[in-house]
Amino acid sequence: MNKERAYHSDPDILGGTLVFKGTRVPVQSLFDHLKAGDSIEDYLAGFPSVKRSQVLAVLKEMESEVLAHA
């Protein structure tokens, strides 16, 4: 099953940095904000081009990845 991801990498966008699809917002920015204590709502307010569903999809994928190694 090939599920479409909420992010992608394109050498023409920020030199290939992982960004949320349809944006120029690096996925790393989500983790930076969460580590700093910001809520998802705070993050989305600062990056209106990122959809809540994209954030949740990234977090779900990371959760699955971590739990697969438990």
N, CA, C, O and CB atoms as a CASP TS submission, in Angstrom:
PFRMAT TS
TARGET T0000
AUTHOR 0000-0000-0000
METHOD Language model
MODEL 1
PARENT N/A
ATOM      1  N   MET     1       0.841  -1.167   0.000  1.00  0.00           N
ATOM      2  CA  MET     1       0.000   0.000   0.000  1.00  0.00           C
ATOM      3  C   MET     1       0.895   1.242   0.000  1.00  0.00           C
ATOM      4  O   MET     1       1.771   1.372   0.855  1.00  0.00           O
ATOM      5  CB  MET     1      -0.961  -0.009   1.217  1.00  0.00           C
ATOM      6  N   ASN     2       0.683   2.144  -0.940  1.00  0.00           N
ATOM      7  CA  ASN     2       1.496   3.355  -1.042  1.00  0.00           C
ATOM      8  C   ASN     2       0.655   4.558  -0.642  1.00  0.00           C
ATOM      9  O   ASN     2      -0.073   5.107  -1.469  1.00  0.00           O
ATOM     10  CB  ASN     2       2.059   3.532  -2.480  1.00  0.00           C
ATOM     11  N   LYS     3       0.745   4.967   0.599  1.00  0.00           N
ATOM     12  CA  LYS     3      -0.007   6.091   1.118  1.00  0.00           C
ATOM     13  C   LYS     3       0.744   7.392   0.807  1.00  0.00           C
ATOM     14  O   LYS     3       1.951   7.492   1.027  1.00  0.00           O
ATOM     15  CB  LYS     3      -0.244   5.935   2.644  1.00  0.00           C
ATOM     16  N   GLU     4       0.018   8.369   0.300  1.00  0.00           N
ATOM     17  CA  GLU     4       0.653   9.640  -0.024  1.00  0.00           C
ATOM     18  C   GLU     4       1.054  10.366   1.257  1.00  0.00           C
ATOM     19  O   GLU     4       0.283  10.447   2.214  1.00  0.00           O
ATOM     20  CB  GLU     4      -0.289  10.519  -0.871  1.00  0.00           C
ATOM     21  N   ARG     5       2.259  10.883   1.253  1.00  0.00           N
ATOM     22  CA  ARG     5       2.778  11.569   2.441  1.00  0.00           C
ATOM     23  C   ARG     5       2.387  13.039   2.444  1.00  0.00           C
ATOM     24  O   ARG     5       2.071  13.617   1.404  1.00  0.00           O
ATOM     25  CB  ARG     5       4.301  11.435   2.513  1.00  0.00           C
ATOM     26  N   ALA     6       2.414  13.626   3.624  1.00  0.00           N
ATOM     27  CA  ALA     6       2.064  15.033   3.813  1.00  0.00           C
ATOM     28  C   ALA     6       3.253  15.947   3.556  1.00  0.00           C
ATOM     29  O   ALA     6       3.128  17.168   3.656  1.00  0.00           O
ATOM     30  CB  ALA     6       1.533  15.261   5.222  1.00  0.00           C
ATOM     31  N   TYR     7       4.388  15.379   3.230  1.00  0.00           N
ATOM     32  CA  TYR     7       5.606  16.161   3.014  1.00  0.00           C
ATOM     33  C   TYR     7       6.348  15.598   1.812  1.00  0.00           C
ATOM     34  O   TYR     7       6.048  14.503   1.336  1.00  0.00           O
ATOM     35  CB  TYR     7       6.514  16.150   4.277  1.00  0.00           C
ATOM     36  N   HIS     8       7.310  16.354   1.335  1.00  0.00           N
ATOM     37  CA  HIS     8       8.146  15.875   0.236  1.00  0.00           C
ATOM     38  C   HIS     8       9.446  16.667   0.201  1.00  0.00           C
ATOM     39  O   HIS     8       9.624  17.660   0.907  1.00  0.00           O
ATOM     40  CB  HIS     8       7.400  15.990  -1.119  1.00  0.00           C
ATOM     41  N   SER     9      10.331  16.193  -0.638  1.00  0.00           N
ATOM     42  CA  SER     9      11.623  16.839  -0.833  1.00  0.00           C
ATOM     43  C   SER     9      11.793  17.098  -2.324  1.00  0.00           C
ATOM     44  O   SER     9      11.588  16.207  -3.149  1.00  0.00           O
ATOM     45  CB  SER     9      12.796  15.962  -0.268  1.00  0.00           C
ATOM     46  N   ASP    10      12.166  18.320  -2.656  1.00  0.00           N
ATOM     47  CA  ASP    10      12.377  18.707  -4.052  1.00  0.00           C
ATOM     48  C   ASP    10      13.638  19.563  -4.086  1.00  0.00           C
ATOM     49  O   ASP    10      13.718  20.563  -3.373  1.00  0.00           O
ATOM     50  CB  ASP    10      11.126  19.487  -4.646  1.00  0.00           C
ATOM     51  N   PRO    11      14.623  19.190  -4.900  1.00  0.00           N
ATOM     52  CA  PRO    11      15.865  19.964  -4.934  1.00  0.00           C
ATOM     53  C   PRO    11      15.665  21.436  -5.294  1.00  0.00           C
ATOM     54  O   PRO    11      16.518  22.272  -4.997  1.00  0.00           O
ATOM     55  CB  PRO    11      16.812  19.343  -5.915  1.00  0.00           C
ATOM     56  N   ASP    12      14.536  21.751  -5.935  1.00  0.00           N
ATOM     57  CA  ASP    12      14.255  23.138  -6.309  1.00  0.00           C
ATOM     58  C   ASP    12      13.561  23.922  -5.199  1.00  0.00           C
ATOM     59  O   ASP    12      13.353  25.127  -5.333  1.00  0.00           O
ATOM     60  CB  ASP    12      13.404  23.169  -7.554  1.00  0.00           C
ATOM     61  N   ILE    13      13.205  23.257  -4.114  1.00  0.00           N
ATOM     62  CA  ILE    13      12.554  23.932  -2.985  1.00  0.00           C
ATOM     63  C   ILE    13      13.460  23.800  -1.771  1.00  0.00           C
ATOM     64  O   ILE    13      13.652  22.706  -1.240  1.00  0.00           O
ATOM     65  CB  ILE    13      11.128  23.330  -2.694  1.00  0.00           C
ATOM     66  N   LEU    14      14.007  24.912  -1.345  1.00  0.00           N
ATOM     67  CA  LEU    14      14.887  24.965  -0.171  1.00  0.00           C
ATOM     68  C   LEU    14      15.995  23.923  -0.237  1.00  0.00           C
ATOM     69  O   LEU    14      16.372  23.346   0.782  1.00  0.00           O
ATOM     70  CB  LEU    14      14.077  24.766   1.099  1.00  0.00           C
ATOM     71  N   GLY    15      16.511  23.686  -1.429  1.00  0.00           N
ATOM     72  CA  GLY    15      17.648  22.788  -1.603  1.00  0.00           C
ATOM     73  C   GLY    15      17.366  21.335  -1.243  1.00  0.00           C
ATOM     74  O   GLY    15      18.287  20.590  -0.909  1.00  0.00           O
ATOM     75  N   GLY    16      16.097  20.925  -1.310  1.00  0.00           N
ATOM     76  CA  GLY    16      15.762  19.536  -1.024  1.00  0.00           C
ATOM     77  C   GLY    16      15.354  19.256   0.411  1.00  0.00           C
ATOM     78  O   GLY    16      15.126  18.102   0.773  1.00  0.00           O
ATOM     79  N   THR    17      15.258  20.288   1.230  1.00  0.00           N
ATOM     80  CA  THR    17      14.794  20.133   2.611  1.00  0.00           C
ATOM     81  C   THR    17      13.379  19.565   2.604  1.00  0.00           C
ATOM     82  O   THR    17      12.573  19.935   1.751  1.00  0.00           O
ATOM     83  CB  THR    17      14.837  21.493   3.374  1.00  0.00           C
ATOM     84  N   LEU    18      13.069  18.679   3.531  1.00  0.00           N
ATOM     85  CA  LEU    18      11.695  18.170   3.641  1.00  0.00           C
ATOM     86  C   LEU    18      10.760  19.313   4.002  1.00  0.00           C
ATOM     87  O   LEU    18      10.965  20.010   4.996  1.00  0.00           O
ATOM     88  CB  LEU    18      11.600  17.033   4.701  1.00  0.00           C
ATOM     89  N   VAL    19       9.733  19.497   3.184  1.00  0.00           N
ATOM     90  CA  VAL    19       8.733  20.538   3.429  1.00  0.00           C
ATOM     91  C   VAL    19       7.344  19.919   3.388  1.00  0.00           C
ATOM     92  O   VAL    19       7.141  18.859   2.795  1.00  0.00           O
ATOM     93  CB  VAL    19       8.853  21.686   2.388  1.00  0.00           C
ATOM     94  N   PHE    20       6.396  20.588   4.020  1.00  0.00           N
ATOM     95  CA  PHE    20       5.003  20.166   3.902  1.00  0.00           C
ATOM     96  C   PHE    20       4.571  20.396   2.457  1.00  0.00           C
ATOM     97  O   PHE    20       4.847  21.449   1.883  1.00  0.00           O
ATOM     98  CB  PHE    20       4.076  20.945   4.908  1.00  0.00           C
ATOM     99  N   LYS    21       3.894  19.411   1.871  1.00  0.00           N
ATOM    100  CA  LYS    21       3.464  19.518   0.479  1.00  0.00           C
ATOM    101  C   LYS    21       2.640  20.773   0.263  1.00  0.00           C
ATOM    102  O   LYS    21       1.794  21.131   1.083  1.00  0.00           O
ATOM    103  CB  LYS    21       2.661  18.286   0.069  1.00  0.00           C
ATOM    104  N   GLY    22       2.904  21.438  -0.860  1.00  0.00           N
ATOM    105  CA  GLY    22       2.167  22.638  -1.212  1.00  0.00           C
ATOM    106  C   GLY    22       2.650  23.882  -0.501  1.00  0.00           C
ATOM    107  O   GLY    22       2.043  24.946  -0.626  1.00  0.00           O
ATOM    108  N   THR    23       3.755  23.760   0.258  1.00  0.00           N
ATOM    109  CA  THR    23       4.298  24.895   1.009  1.00  0.00           C
ATOM    110  C   THR    23       5.816  24.925   0.837  1.00  0.00           C
ATOM    111  O   THR    23       6.409  24.058   0.196  1.00  0.00           O
ATOM    112  CB  THR    23       3.913  24.803   2.523  1.00  0.00           C
ATOM    113  N   ARG    24       6.405  25.928   1.417  1.00  0.00           N
ATOM    114  CA  ARG    24       7.859  26.003   1.532  1.00  0.00           C
ATOM    115  C   ARG    24       8.246  25.931   3.014  1.00  0.00           C
ATOM    116  O   ARG    24       9.318  26.399   3.401  1.00  0.00           O
ATOM    117  CB  ARG    24       8.405  27.314   0.875  1.00  0.00           C
ATOM    118  N   VAL    25       7.389  25.356   3.825  1.00  0.00           N
ATOM    119  CA  VAL    25       7.588  25.270   5.274  1.00  0.00           C
ATOM    120  C   VAL    25       8.293  23.951   5.602  1.00  0.00           C
ATOM    121  O   VAL    25       7.745  22.876   5.361  1.00  0.00           O
ATOM    122  CB  VAL    25       6.222  25.377   6.036  1.00  0.00           C
ATOM    123  N   PRO    26       9.497  24.034   6.146  1.00  0.00           N
ATOM    124  CA  PRO    26      10.225  22.810   6.505  1.00  0.00           C
ATOM    125  C   PRO    26       9.513  22.005   7.597  1.00  0.00           C
ATOM    126  O   PRO    26       9.002  22.573   8.562  1.00  0.00           O
ATOM    127  CB  PRO    26      11.634  23.163   6.970  1.00  0.00           C
ATOM    128  N   VAL    27       9.484  20.704   7.439  1.00  0.00           N
ATOM    129  CA  VAL    27       8.908  19.826   8.455  1.00  0.00           C
ATOM    130  C   VAL    27       9.668  19.991   9.766  1.00  0.00           C
ATOM    131  O   VAL    27       9.071  19.904  10.839  1.00  0.00           O
ATOM    132  CB  VAL    27       8.939  18.348   7.990  1.00  0.00           C
ATOM    133  N   GLN    28      10.968  20.227   9.696  1.00  0.00           N
ATOM    134  CA  GLN    28      11.781  20.419  10.897  1.00  0.00           C
ATOM    135  C   GLN    28      11.220  21.529  11.782  1.00  0.00           C
ATOM    136  O   GLN    28      11.339  21.469  13.006  1.00  0.00           O
ATOM    137  CB  GLN    28      13.223  20.741  10.511  1.00  0.00           C
ATOM    138  N   SER    29      10.607  22.541  11.167  1.00  0.00           N
ATOM    139  CA  SER    29      10.055  23.649  11.954  1.00  0.00           C
ATOM    140  C   SER    29       8.979  23.162  12.916  1.00  0.00           C
ATOM    141  O   SER    29       8.846  23.700  14.016  1.00  0.00           O
ATOM    142  CB  SER    29       9.478  24.726  11.030  1.00  0.00           C
ATOM    143  N   LEU    30       8.210  22.153  12.518  1.00  0.00           N
ATOM    144  CA  LEU    30       7.188  21.596  13.412  1.00  0.00           C
ATOM    145  C   LEU    30       7.849  21.036  14.666  1.00  0.00           C
ATOM    146  O   LEU    30       7.431  21.340  15.783  1.00  0.00           O
ATOM    147  CB  LEU    30       6.364  20.492  12.695  1.00  0.00           C
ATOM    148  N   PHE    31       8.879  20.220  14.479  1.00  0.00           N
ATOM    149  CA  PHE    31       9.543  19.607  15.625  1.00  0.00           C
ATOM    150  C   PHE    31      10.250  20.657  16.489  1.00  0.00           C
ATOM    151  O   PHE    31      10.275  20.538  17.714  1.00  0.00           O
ATOM    152  CB  PHE    31      10.548  18.552  15.150  1.00  0.00           C
ATOM    153  N   ASP    32      10.814  21.664  15.864  1.00  0.00           N
ATOM    154  CA  ASP    32      11.451  22.745  16.628  1.00  0.00           C
ATOM    155  C   ASP    32      10.436  23.450  17.520  1.00  0.00           C
ATOM    156  O   ASP    32      10.717  23.736  18.684  1.00  0.00           O
ATOM    157  CB  ASP    32      12.115  23.762  15.678  1.00  0.00           C
ATOM    158  N   HIS    33       9.262  23.726  16.974  1.00  0.00           N
ATOM    159  CA  HIS    33       8.229  24.415  17.749  1.00  0.00           C
ATOM    160  C   HIS    33       7.689  23.530  18.867  1.00  0.00           C
ATOM    161  O   HIS    33       7.473  23.997  19.986  1.00  0.00           O
ATOM    162  CB  HIS    33       7.086  24.856  16.834  1.00  0.00           C
ATOM    163  N   LEU    34       7.472  22.262  18.565  1.00  0.00           N
ATOM    164  CA  LEU    34       6.983  21.356  19.607  1.00  0.00           C
ATOM    165  C   LEU    34       8.003  21.201  20.731  1.00  0.00           C
ATOM    166  O   LEU    34       7.632  21.173  21.905  1.00  0.00           O
ATOM    167  CB  LEU    34       6.654  19.986  19.008  1.00  0.00           C
ATOM    168  N   LYS    35       9.288  21.099  20.379  1.00  0.00           N
ATOM    169  CA  LYS    35      10.336  20.991  21.408  1.00  0.00           C
ATOM    170  C   LYS    35      10.402  22.237  22.273  1.00  0.00           C
ATOM    171  O   LYS    35      10.749  22.167  23.452  1.00  0.00           O
ATOM    172  CB  LYS    35      11.697  20.745  20.760  1.00  0.00           C
ATOM    173  N   ALA    36      10.061  23.396  21.674  1.00  0.00           N
ATOM    174  CA  ALA    36      10.082  24.656  22.417  1.00  0.00           C
ATOM    175  C   ALA    36       8.846  24.829  23.296  1.00  0.00           C
ATOM    176  O   ALA    36       8.745  25.798  24.049  1.00  0.00           O
ATOM    177  CB  ALA    36      10.193  25.824  21.454  1.00  0.00           C
ATOM    178  N   GLY    37       7.899  23.882  23.198  1.00  0.00           N
ATOM    179  CA  GLY    37       6.713  23.948  24.041  1.00  0.00           C
ATOM    180  C   GLY    37       5.486  24.530  23.372  1.00  0.00           C
ATOM    181  O   GLY    37       4.450  24.688  24.018  1.00  0.00           O
ATOM    182  N   ASP    38       5.579  24.852  22.094  1.00  0.00           N
ATOM    183  CA  ASP    38       4.420  25.389  21.377  1.00  0.00           C
ATOM    184  C   ASP    38       3.402  24.286  21.125  1.00  0.00           C
ATOM    185  O   ASP    38       3.760  23.124  20.934  1.00  0.00           O
ATOM    186  CB  ASP    38       4.850  26.035  20.043  1.00  0.00           C
ATOM    187  N   SER    39       2.144  24.662  21.127  1.00  0.00           N
ATOM    188  CA  SER    39       1.085  23.704  20.802  1.00  0.00           C
ATOM    189  C   SER    39       0.955  23.605  19.274  1.00  0.00           C
ATOM    190  O   SER    39       1.497  24.427  18.535  1.00  0.00           O
ATOM    191  CB  SER    39      -0.282  24.131  21.456  1.00  0.00           C
ATOM    192  N   ILE    40       0.240  22.603  18.836  1.00  0.00           N
ATOM    193  CA  ILE    40      -0.030  22.478  17.396  1.00  0.00           C
ATOM    194  C   ILE    40      -0.803  23.709  16.921  1.00  0.00           C
ATOM    195  O   ILE    40      -0.556  24.211  15.824  1.00  0.00           O
ATOM    196  CB  ILE    40      -0.834  21.167  17.086  1.00  0.00           C
ATOM    197  N   GLU    41      -1.727  24.190  17.734  1.00  0.00           N
ATOM    198  CA  GLU    41      -2.502  25.377  17.362  1.00  0.00           C
ATOM    199  C   GLU    41      -1.599  26.593  17.175  1.00  0.00           C
ATOM    200  O   GLU    41      -1.774  27.364  16.231  1.00  0.00           O
ATOM    201  CB  GLU    41      -3.566  25.672  18.427  1.00  0.00           C
ATOM    202  N   ASP    42      -0.628  26.764  18.082  1.00  0.00           N
ATOM    203  CA  ASP    42       0.323  27.873  17.959  1.00  0.00           C
ATOM    204  C   ASP    42       1.117  27.736  16.657  1.00  0.00           C
ATOM    205  O   ASP    42       1.322  28.711  15.933  1.00  0.00           O
ATOM    206  CB  ASP    42       1.285  27.913  19.181  1.00  0.00           C
ATOM    207  N   TYR    43       1.553  26.522  16.379  1.00  0.00           N
ATOM    208  CA  TYR    43       2.327  26.272  15.165  1.00  0.00           C
ATOM    209  C   TYR    43       1.507  26.620  13.931  1.00  0.00           C
ATOM    210  O   TYR    43       1.987  27.321  13.040  1.00  0.00           O
ATOM    211  CB  TYR    43       2.784  24.806  15.106  1.00  0.00           C
ATOM    212  N   LEU    44       0.285  26.137  13.877  1.00  0.00           N
ATOM    213  CA  LEU    44      -0.563  26.387  12.714  1.00  0.00           C
ATOM    214  C   LEU    44      -0.868  27.871  12.544  1.00  0.00           C
ATOM    215  O   LEU    44      -0.993  28.352  11.418  1.00  0.00           O
ATOM    216  CB  LEU    44      -1.860  25.603  12.832  1.00  0.00           C
ATOM    217  N   ALA    45      -0.988  28.592  13.644  1.00  0.00           N
ATOM    218  CA  ALA    45      -1.232  30.037  13.561  1.00  0.00           C
ATOM    219  C   ALA    45      -0.042  30.746  12.930  1.00  0.00           C
ATOM    220  O   ALA    45      -0.208  31.739  12.222  1.00  0.00           O
ATOM    221  CB  ALA    45      -1.516  30.621  14.957  1.00  0.00           C
ATOM    222  N   GLY    46       1.154  30.236  13.185  1.00  0.00           N
ATOM    223  CA  GLY    46       2.354  30.846  12.629  1.00  0.00           C
ATOM    224  C   GLY    46       2.660  30.417  11.202  1.00  0.00           C
ATOM    225  O   GLY    46       3.425  31.078  10.501  1.00  0.00           O
ATOM    226  N   PHE    47       2.064  29.315  10.775  1.00  0.00           N
ATOM    227  CA  PHE    47       2.298  28.780   9.429  1.00  0.00           C
ATOM    228  C   PHE    47       0.958  28.438   8.784  1.00  0.00           C
ATOM    229  O   PHE    47       0.615  27.264   8.649  1.00  0.00           O
ATOM    230  CB  PHE    47       3.222  27.522   9.476  1.00  0.00           C
ATOM    231  N   PRO    48       0.201  29.456   8.388  1.00  0.00           N
ATOM    232  CA  PRO    48      -1.153  29.216   7.877  1.00  0.00           C
ATOM    233  C   PRO    48      -1.225  28.386   6.592  1.00  0.00           C
ATOM    234  O   PRO    48      -2.298  27.889   6.249  1.00  0.00           O
ATOM    235  CB  PRO    48      -1.815  30.520   7.636  1.00  0.00           C
ATOM    236  N   SER    49      -0.130  28.229   5.890  1.00  0.00           N
ATOM    237  CA  SER    49      -0.158  27.412   4.671  1.00  0.00           C
ATOM    238  C   SER    49      -0.106  25.912   4.985  1.00  0.00           C
ATOM    239  O   SER    49      -0.379  25.084   4.117  1.00  0.00           O
ATOM    240  CB  SER    49       1.012  27.790   3.760  1.00  0.00           C
ATOM    241  N   VAL    50       0.244  25.570   6.221  1.00  0.00           N
ATOM    242  CA  VAL    50       0.298  24.165   6.637  1.00  0.00           C
ATOM    243  C   VAL    50      -1.073  23.789   7.185  1.00  0.00           C
ATOM    244  O   VAL    50      -1.661  24.523   7.980  1.00  0.00           O
ATOM    245  CB  VAL    50       1.429  23.919   7.711  1.00  0.00           C
ATOM    246  N   LYS    51      -1.571  22.643   6.753  1.00  0.00           N
ATOM    247  CA  LYS    51      -2.885  22.171   7.209  1.00  0.00           C
ATOM    248  C   LYS    51      -2.728  21.289   8.451  1.00  0.00           C
ATOM    249  O   LYS    51      -1.729  20.590   8.620  1.00  0.00           O
ATOM    250  CB  LYS    51      -3.609  21.387   6.078  1.00  0.00           C
ATOM    251  N   ARG    52      -3.734  21.346   9.301  1.00  0.00           N
ATOM    252  CA  ARG    52      -3.742  20.514  10.502  1.00  0.00           C
ATOM    253  C   ARG    52      -3.580  19.039  10.121  1.00  0.00           C
ATOM    254  O   ARG    52      -2.865  18.294  10.792  1.00  0.00           O
ATOM    255  CB  ARG    52      -5.050  20.727  11.305  1.00  0.00           C
ATOM    256  N   SER    53      -4.242  18.628   9.050  1.00  0.00           N
ATOM    257  CA  SER    53      -4.157  17.228   8.626  1.00  0.00           C
ATOM    258  C   SER    53      -2.729  16.839   8.256  1.00  0.00           C
ATOM    259  O   SER    53      -2.330  15.690   8.449  1.00  0.00           O
ATOM    260  CB  SER    53      -5.088  16.978   7.440  1.00  0.00           C
ATOM    261  N   GLN    54      -1.956  17.788   7.725  1.00  0.00           N
ATOM    262  CA  GLN    54      -0.552  17.509   7.401  1.00  0.00           C
ATOM    263  C   GLN    54       0.260  17.303   8.668  1.00  0.00           C
ATOM    264  O   GLN    54       1.062  16.372   8.752  1.00  0.00           O
ATOM    265  CB  GLN    54       0.052  18.651   6.569  1.00  0.00           C
ATOM    266  N   VAL    55       0.057  18.161   9.646  1.00  0.00           N
ATOM    267  CA  VAL    55       0.771  18.040  10.915  1.00  0.00           C
ATOM    268  C   VAL    55       0.444  16.704  11.572  1.00  0.00           C
ATOM    269  O   VAL    55       1.341  15.991  12.022  1.00  0.00           O
ATOM    270  CB  VAL    55       0.411  19.210  11.860  1.00  0.00           C
ATOM    271  N   LEU    56      -0.827  16.370  11.625  1.00  0.00           N
ATOM    272  CA  LEU    56      -1.236  15.114  12.262  1.00  0.00           C
ATOM    273  C   LEU    56      -0.704  13.905  11.495  1.00  0.00           C
ATOM    274  O   LEU    56      -0.344  12.897  12.103  1.00  0.00           O
ATOM    275  CB  LEU    56      -2.766  15.040  12.361  1.00  0.00           C
ATOM    276  N   ALA    57      -0.651  13.995  10.175  1.00  0.00           N
ATOM    277  CA  ALA    57      -0.116  12.890   9.375  1.00  0.00           C
ATOM    278  C   ALA    57       1.363  12.677   9.658  1.00  0.00           C
ATOM    279  O   ALA    57       1.813  11.537   9.767  1.00  0.00           O
ATOM    280  CB  ALA    57      -0.330  13.156   7.880  1.00  0.00           C
ATOM    281  N   VAL    58       2.124  13.758   9.780  1.00  0.00           N
ATOM    282  CA  VAL    58       3.555  13.637  10.091  1.00  0.00           C
ATOM    283  C   VAL    58       3.740  13.030  11.472  1.00  0.00           C
ATOM    284  O   VAL    58       4.562  12.132  11.652  1.00  0.00           O
ATOM    285  CB  VAL    58       4.254  15.013  10.015  1.00  0.00           C
ATOM    286  N   LEU    59       2.986  13.511  12.440  1.00  0.00           N
ATOM    287  CA  LEU    59       3.109  12.977  13.795  1.00  0.00           C
ATOM    288  C   LEU    59       2.687  11.514  13.849  1.00  0.00           C
ATOM    289  O   LEU    59       3.314  10.725  14.557  1.00  0.00           O
ATOM    290  CB  LEU    59       2.267  13.802  14.771  1.00  0.00           C
ATOM    291  N   LYS    60       1.656  11.136  13.129  1.00  0.00           N
ATOM    292  CA  LYS    60       1.203   9.742  13.096  1.00  0.00           C
ATOM    293  C   LYS    60       2.278   8.861  12.468  1.00  0.00           C
ATOM    294  O   LYS    60       2.541   7.762  12.955  1.00  0.00           O
ATOM    295  CB  LYS    60      -0.128   9.614  12.311  1.00  0.00           C
ATOM    296  N   GLU    61       2.900   9.336  11.391  1.00  0.00           N
ATOM    297  CA  GLU    61       3.961   8.554  10.754  1.00  0.00           C
ATOM    298  C   GLU    61       5.148   8.364  11.700  1.00  0.00           C
ATOM    299  O   GLU    61       5.719   7.276  11.769  1.00  0.00           O
ATOM    300  CB  GLU    61       4.424   9.238   9.459  1.00  0.00           C
ATOM    301  N   MET    62       5.515   9.415  12.423  1.00  0.00           N
ATOM    302  CA  MET    62       6.621   9.310  13.363  1.00  0.00           C
ATOM    303  C   MET    62       6.254   8.383  14.516  1.00  0.00           C
ATOM    304  O   MET    62       7.096   7.614  14.979  1.00  0.00           O
ATOM    305  CB  MET    62       7.012  10.695  13.894  1.00  0.00           C
ATOM    306  N   GLU    63       5.014   8.445  14.982  1.00  0.00           N
ATOM    307  CA  GLU    63       4.549   7.549  16.047  1.00  0.00           C
ATOM    308  C   GLU    63       4.662   6.092  15.577  1.00  0.00           C
ATOM    309  O   GLU    63       5.169   5.236  16.303  1.00  0.00           O
ATOM    310  CB  GLU    63       3.075   7.885  16.451  1.00  0.00           C
ATOM    311  N   SER    64       4.193   5.828  14.383  1.00  0.00           N
ATOM    312  CA  SER    64       4.255   4.466  13.841  1.00  0.00           C
ATOM    313  C   SER    64       5.690   3.983  13.722  1.00  0.00           C
ATOM    314  O   SER    64       5.989   2.825  14.013  1.00  0.00           O
ATOM    315  CB  SER    64       3.572   4.403  12.475  1.00  0.00           C
ATOM    316  N   GLU    65       6.563   4.859  13.301  1.00  0.00           N
ATOM    317  CA  GLU    65       7.981   4.517  13.144  1.00  0.00           C
ATOM    318  C   GLU    65       8.596   4.172  14.496  1.00  0.00           C
ATOM    319  O   GLU    65       9.317   3.181  14.609  1.00  0.00           O
ATOM    320  CB  GLU    65       8.756   5.683  12.486  1.00  0.00           C
ATOM    321  N   VAL    66       8.327   4.958  15.501  1.00  0.00           N
ATOM    322  CA  VAL    66       8.885   4.726  16.838  1.00  0.00           C
ATOM    323  C   VAL    66       8.323   3.438  17.430  1.00  0.00           C
ATOM    324  O   VAL    66       9.074   2.626  17.970  1.00  0.00           O
ATOM    325  CB  VAL    66       8.582   5.921  17.772  1.00  0.00           C
ATOM    326  N   LEU    67       7.021   3.248  17.334  1.00  0.00           N
ATOM    327  CA  LEU    67       6.399   2.072  17.937  1.00  0.00           C
ATOM    328  C   LEU    67       6.782   0.781  17.221  1.00  0.00           C
ATOM    329  O   LEU    67       6.740  -0.296  17.814  1.00  0.00           O
ATOM    330  CB  LEU    67       4.894   2.227  17.936  1.00  0.00           C
ATOM    331  N   ALA    68       7.149   0.886  15.966  1.00  0.00           N
ATOM    332  CA  ALA    68       7.579  -0.295  15.218  1.00  0.00           C
ATOM    333  C   ALA    68       8.901  -0.837  15.764  1.00  0.00           C
ATOM    334  O   ALA    68       9.234  -2.005  15.562  1.00  0.00           O
ATOM    335  CB  ALA    68       7.721   0.040  13.723  1.00  0.00           C
ATOM    336  N   HIS    69       9.641   0.016  16.452  1.00  0.00           N
ATOM    337  CA  HIS    69      10.948  -0.379  16.981  1.00  0.00           C
ATOM    338  C   HIS    69      10.911  -0.657  18.481  1.00  0.00           C
ATOM    339  O   HIS    69      11.951  -0.854  19.110  1.00  0.00           O
ATOM    340  CB  HIS    69      11.970   0.700  16.691  1.00  0.00           C
ATOM    341  N   ALA    70       9.717  -0.671  19.041  1.00  0.00           N
ATOM    342  CA  ALA    70       9.583  -0.888  20.495  1.00  0.00           C
ATOM    343  C   ALA    70       9.758  -2.349  20.849  1.00  0.00           C
ATOM    344  O   ALA    70       9.678  -2.713  22.023  1.00  0.00           O
ATOM    345  CB  ALA    70       8.220  -0.397  20.992  1.00  0.00           C
TER
END
